[in-house]
Amino acid sequence: MERVREECVDLGVRQLAWATTSRAALALARAGLSNGFAKRLAQLLDALPLETHTQVAAHQATLERLGCQTLGQVRALPRGGLSRSFDTQLLSNLDQAYGLRSDAHAWARWGETFHAKLELMARQMAGWLLVRRSA
């Protein structure tokens, strides 16, 4: 884990977090927390502010007018009212973060073949590959 912490800085990562779901790990990272296993996941997430979860943050102004400041307060609202008042993604994403629904992601699809011309940096390498019939 220490190696990941050290090397992620070079990649521009500002906060590292882990949890049982990817959406929970993202919310924890946004809150400046790391360990999603320190307490029960629901207990950790319930205390987080609205802006730590993307779908909830999209409705932050309305939810704050309802008196919600944390994800736990949003979850305490009646589900029927939430589903009628907000987009379908709100409840779905919250359930995914809390591990109540499978966390689905759209995966990148790559082509069956790949062709690219590679410019070698040194003539010696090009000659070596040519002699070995690997070029």
Protein Blocks (a to p, Z undefined) as FASTA:
>chain_A
ZZmmmmmmmnopabdcddfbfklmmmmmmnopablmlpcfklmmmmpcfklpmklmmmmm
mmmmnopabfklmmmpcfklmmmmmcfklmmmmmmmnopaccddddddddfbdcdddddf
bfklmmmmmmnopZZ
